[in-house]
Amino acid sequence: MRAFDAAADQCITHGLQERAAVLAEVDMFLTSLVAEPEFWPGDGLLPPLSHP
């Protein structure tokens, strides 16, 4: 598996063990995003949209 490291501006090649660890890390990150409540800045910040 190859991944791009934007901070280092290089591609990193992962072997089988590293691949499993990287996928587990991505899974934890995505799980935490799904578990977070939806972002809602509050009511009354913008006028209501008019529906035609």
N, C-alpha and C positions, 0 to 999 in steps of 0.2 A: 504494500500500500504506500502510495506517495502522498505527501501533504506539503502544502506551501506555507512556509514560515514567513509572514509578511515583515516581522520585526528584523529578521536576519536576511531577508530578501533571497531566500534559497529554498530549494525543494529538499525534503527529508524523506528517505526511504525507510519504511518500517518492515521488520521481519514478522513472522507469525506471532511470536509472543508480544512484541511491541504493538502489533496491529490489534490484538485482543485488548490490551491495556488502553490504547487510544480510543477504540470503540466503546469501551466501558466508561471512559471519561466523557465522551460525547453523549452517551446515554444518560449519565447523571446530570449533565448540563441541560439537556432537553427536558428531562423529567422535572427539574427545578423550574424551568420556564412554564411548563404546563400547570404546575402546582400553584404558581403565583396567581393572585386575583387579577382580573383584567384592569388595565390602567384606565381610570376615569378621572379627568382633571376637575370635574365638578359641573354643576348645573349653572346656567346663566352666563357662561363665558362668551358665547356667541349667540347671535339672534337665531331663532328657529328657521330651518330651511322651509321655503314655501314649496308646496307640492302643486304641480299644474293640474 
